[in-house]
């Protein structure tokens, strides 16, 4: 018994050392069910083929890692002796399997076409007897064997195996000490058909976890850091803009409060109209160039203003009606301007340097031609 435990422990240690990072290793992953059929014959003191009898069995296995598998198996050999059942004996075993291919050459990500497994386990061996032969008997059994597996199909869902094994009755119906005794051993030669249930990774077997690329990870981390920095920059810019907007709102609110709290202001302004332009029109008879007495009030009006406004000046422009030649009209227009200037200087004693007089030729201020025989006096404020 200690040897069996030691073997299983060694299997577990070896398996742990051989593990590869895989997917499909949840509890409900990598279960399989198998059906076995073949023959069994005693190891010693019997003719190999003559004493061989049929044997069948059913098994359930959990592949823990690509190397280590654990399972339970029930086997029964058909009658060759008198018994009250169809079987001479049955053997229910707990088995551990060790995949030698994956152990020594590592797992490649899917089952190989051909693989070899070691099988080790112990179980409950039960013998069936007729009443005349006594009561049924129980023994501790040990199974040591090999599985030659052929994994079929692209999905590797099915396995056909050839399974030679030795099964030991360890304590001869509890009458002897536990030990390996060739006289209490039998060969088992069976063929098995196994179905592997689908795993959580979508396959019927373990798949290798894709190793990460450090350069790719570094590049992704760099992108993440850049995005974080961009987010921080945007947050700072937004915060600055928000503070600026808040400050503007505060300034406007303060200005509004100042306006509300400000005492009414009396605005005193002196509105001075633009200096008015004073004009006076002195008319003449046709061909006339002297100021008639009837026009003196218009001249005096200008003189009076000039006397009261010492900084003011006057410009006199003489015009003629369109009759006659251009030369005559130009001369008459100038004479009419000079005539008004003479009255201002001689009669009203206005300084000559405050008066500008010039002829403008034919006038067109009025639609009536006769009305254009005038001198127009315009006051200018300095």
PyMOL commands that set and color helices and strands:
alter all, ss='L'
color gray80, all
select helices_A, chain A and resi 2-18+100-105+131-133+182-184+214-261+293-308+326-346+352-354+369-372
alter helices_A, ss='H'
color red, helices_A
select strands_A, chain A and resi 22-23+31-42+53-63+68-78+87-99+114-127+137-152+158-169+185-196+207-208+279-283+313-320+355-362+374-380
alter strands_A, ss='S'
color yellow, strands_A
deselect
rebuild
show_as cartoon
